[in-house]
């Protein structure tokens, strides 16, 4: 039976922001977070919410609820709703243009209250930068992934997107990336104007437990976006469907959702839980023996992958099964906290033949030991200590202008 961990953050923002758009003082300044996604399913942006709370900065969120998302937003959230679907690529172009218009209109409506705009990825940064340039606000650009690669765009359009992304990163008052390797990928500056590197370390330490008892069935967990390509989800599903000694627990939503749901209905070896918030998803991962997270190199971004799953497997003390030749693959091999295998179904079949219970225990112990020595205090030191200092300065600079 899964549980939903109590979220003090949600209680806080509900209390503080309930009246924010109705009766906020004229001198109230806030941080506007913008993401073409729902913050409930984005653990990274929720860490920035928490930072704002801890440094006493008010904030709002502007997000996008795609087709099929049954969603009731909290009072501090302004949500754009449209019929476009995740993963439609160029089919979303008209929706993309409407999203830009909506962002500009919403930011303009609240322009007197906004001190800074924190944009996640290129599809929010274009409108966010224009607004900040026109109204002299602070522009924060958080690059989750190179936009063209994550959207499967190539050729001339890809080069244009990459140039825009690099330009906006250089123009931002603060540029944020998730790994040092991405400085080269995005052609960013080093030295005094270097980006702020904030790894995808979890907001809070939910603790580790002993791996569940093994009774002949290996339980593998996947929690994240259900991308149609490049993530090996289809191989995990086929792997579990073809073996009696595997049970795949999968949660999330995205372009592959219907296929995953259908596979679960046909196979007793697959359980699909639907979309989950972060605390629920992590609770699910605690119940498995191994966490799965593949990053196929058919997506150029994966040569620079810095995924949540890597840090979550450390926190939970579970071995991570991932892709050889990627940053998470190199790290699990270096630290002995998991397994890096080649892409495809056949390497999965070879891996399970060689796996022993002692391997799972050893990987879990190594994962948690690395968490304790390197990442236990990371959020407080880097997110709150560094990012929090920036947004406090931005608010004060505009208050004194």
N, C-alpha and C positions, 0 to 999 in steps of 0.2 A: 504494500500500500504506500503510494508516494505521498509526500507531504509538501505543502507550500510554506516555505520558511517565511516568518513575519518580516516585512520590509519596513523598517523604521524610516527609510528614505521616503517612501510613498506617503507615509503618515505626515512626515515633516512638510513635504512640498504641498500636500493638500491643505494643511493648516495655514501655511504661510502665503500661498498663492490663491486661495479661494476667491479673494476679492480683488486680485491684482489688476484686472482689466476694468473693474467697475468703479473702484474708489481709491486707486493708488494715488499717493501724493504726486504733485506735479514734479517734484525733484527726485522721485524714485528712479534709480538707474538699475538696469538688469543686463544679464548676459542672454542673448538669444541663441539657442542651440538649434541647428538646422540639419536635418537628415532625411533623405528620400526613403524612409523606412520607419518602422514603429520603434520607439525607444524601449518598449517592454521586451523586445527580442534582440536588443543590441546592448550587450554587456559593456562595451567600450564607452559608449556615450553616457551610460548611467554612472560610470566612474567620474566623469566630469560633472555630472549633477551633484554627486557627493562632495566633490572638491568645492563647488560653489557653496554648498551648505556649510562646510567646515570653515570656510573663510568669510561666512556671513554675507554672501552675495546672492541677491535674488536672481531668478532666471525664468525663462519661458522656453518652450520647445515647439518647433514647427516641424511636423512630420507628414508622411505620405502613407495613407492606408490604401493598398492596392486592391484589385478585384478579389473578392472572396474573403476579405478580412472583416470579420464581425468584431467591431471594436468600439468601445465606449471610452473616450479619453478623459483623463483627469483635468481639473480646471485650469492648470497651468499649461496645458497642451492645446495647440491649434493644429487641427488635422485636415489635410487636403485629401479628399476622397475622389477616386476616379476608377474607370473600368479597365485600366491597363494592368497587365500582369507582370510579375517578376520573370525575367528571362526571355521576354519577347524581342529583345535586341532592337533592330531598326523599326519594328512594329510599334515601338513605344515613342517614336520621334514626335508625333503630334502631342502625345501626353507629356513629353519632356518640355515642349514649348509652353504648354499650359501651366505646368509646374513652375517654370521660371516666372511667368506672369503672376501666378498666385503668391510666390515668395516675395516678389517685389511689392505687391499690393499689401501683403501682411506686414512686412517690415516697415513700409511707409506708414501704415496705420499706427504703429507703435513706436515711431521714430523718436518721439520725445522721451521715451523711457529707456531706450536701448543705449548701452555704453559700448558693447562689443558684440560682434556676430561670430559665432564659432561654427564653421561650415565643415561638414564631413563629406569629402570627395568632390569631384569636379561638378557633378550635377546639382550641387547647391552653391558651390563657390562662385560660379559665374554671376548669379544674381546677388549673392552676398557681397562680393567685391564691388560691384557696381553701386549697390546701396551705400556701402561704407565710404566709397570714394565721393559720392555725391553729398553725403550728410556728415562727413568727417567723423566716422565711427572707427573703432579698432576692428581690424579684420584678422581673424584666426582661421587658418587653413589646416585642417587635420586630414592628411592623406591616408586613407585606409589601404587602398590599393591603387596601382596605376589604372586609370579609368578605362583606357582603350583595351587593355589586355583582359580586364575582368569582364568587359562587355563583349568580347570577341570581335572587336573592330580591328581591321587591318588596312594596309595600304595608305593612301593619301590622307584619308580621314583620321587614321591612327596617328600619323605624324602631326596633324593639326592639333588633335587633342593633347598629345604629349607636350607640344610646345606651349599650349595654353596652360596646362597644368604646372609646368616648370616656371612660367612667367608669374602666375598667381602665387606660387610658393615663394618666389623671390620678393614679390611685392607685399606679402602678408606682414603684418606687425609681428605675428608669431606663426611659424610653420611647425607642425607636429608630424612626426613619422613614428612607425612602430619598431624599427630596427635600424641599426647603423648601416647595414648593407644597402639600404634604400637611398642613402645620400647619393651614391653613384647612379642608381636606377633613375632617379628623378633629376639628375644633374643639378644638385643643390650645392650651395656654398658651404665651405668649412671655415673654421676659425670663429671670429666674433659674431658673424651672421649665420652661424650654423643652425639647423633646425633643432627643436627640442625633441629628443628621443624618449618616448614613453612606451615601454614594452606592454604587451597585452596581459599583464599580470592581474589576477582577479582582485576585485574590490575588497574582499574580506576573506580571511582564512576560515573555511568551513571545516577544516580538520580532516584527518585521514583515519580510516578504520582498516582492520584486517580484511584481506580479500575474502569474499564469500566462500563458503565451503564448496569444494569441487566434487561433484557427484557423477562425473562422466560426460556432462554437457558444458561446453565452454560458452560463457555469456560475454558477448562483445557489445559495446555500446557506441552509438553515434549520436551526437547532439549538435545541431548546427543547421546552416542553410542547406536546403536540398537542391544543389546545383545540378543541372542536367548533364554537364560535361566537366571533365578535368578533375573531378574529385573522387572518382572510383566508387561512388555510392552504388552504381549499378553492379559493380563487381562484388561488393560486400553482400548485396541482396542475392545475387546468383550463387555466391559461396554458401550462404546460410540455407538457401532453398535446396541445395544439392546434397547436404550432409545431415545426418541424424544427430551428430554430436556437437552441433553449433546452434546457438540461439542468438539472434540479432535483435537488440533493443534500439529503436531508432526514433528520434524526436526532432521536430523542426518543421519548417515550411519553405516552399520555393517551387521552382519549375518542375521538379521531379516528384512532387507530392502525390499526384494521382497514381503514378506507376508504383510508388512505394506502398500506397494504401492497397492497391490491387494485389501486389505480391504478398502483403501481410494477410489478406483475406484468403489467399490460396495456399499459404504455407503455415503450418503450426510452429515453424522455427523462426518466425519473424513477428515481432510485436511493434506496431506503429502507434505512437502516443500523441501524434499531432503537434501543433506548436506548443512550446513551453517557455515560460520565463526562466531567467538564468538560474535562480535558486532551485526551481523544480528540475531543470535539466541536469544540474550538478548532482542533485539528490539521486537521480536516475543513474548517473555514471558511477556513483558510489556503490551501486548494487551489482555491478558487472565485474568480470575478471580482468578484461582488457578494454582500453578505449581505442577506437579506430578513428583515424583522420588522415586521409590520403590527399596528396597535392601533386597531381600529375603534371609533368613538365610540358605538356601540350599547351598549358597556359603559361606564358612568359613570367607572369607575376610570381609563380610558385618557385622560381629560382631565388626569390627574396622572401619566401613565406615566413610570417611571424604570427602564427595562429593562436587564438585563445586556447585551443585544445592542448598545445604544448605546455602552457603554464598551468592549466587545470589538471593535467595528469600529474604534475609535480605536487600540487596542493593535495590531491586526493590520494596520492600514493598508489597509483595504478600504472601499469606499463602501457606505453603508447605504441600502437602499430601504425607505421607511417611509411612514407615513400623515400626510397634511397636516392641520394643526390640532391636533396632539398635541405634547407637549413634545419628544420625539425628532425629530419633523418640523420643528418650529421651529428646533431646534439644528442639524440638518444643513443647513438652508437658510442659517442665519446664518453657519456656519463653512465652507460649501462642501464638506462631507464626505459628501454623499450626495444623495438625491432624495426629496422628499415629494410623494406623489401622492394623488388622491382614492381613495375606497374602490371596490372592485369589479374585475371582469375587464377592462372596456373601458379604464380608465386604464392598466392594465398594457400593453395592446396599443399605446396611444399612446406610452407611455414608451419602449418598445423601438425604435420607429420613429425616435425622435429621439436615441437613444443613440449616442455615438461612443467609440472606444477612448481617445481623449485625455480624455474626461470621466471614465472609470473611473480612469485614472492620476492625474488631478488630484484627484479625490475621495479617493483613497487617500493621496496625499501630504499633503493638508490634514488628514485624520484623524490620521495619525501625528504631524504637527507639533503638533496640539492635545494629544495624549497626552503628548508630551515636555514641553510647557510647563505643563500643568495637572495631570496625573494620574500621572506616573511615580512619584512618592514618596507618593502619596495613602494607600496601605494602611499604610505605616509611620507616617505622621504622624497619621492619623485613627483607623484601626482599632486599631493597637497603642498609639499615644500616648494616645488618649482612652478608648476602650472598655477597653483593657487596664488602665488606671489604675483604672477603676471596679471591675472584678472583683477586682483585687488588694485594694482597700480592703474589699470585702464579705467576703472570706475572713478578712482580719485582724480585722475588727470582730467576727466570730463566734468566732474563736479566742480573743479577749480578753474575750469576754462571760462 
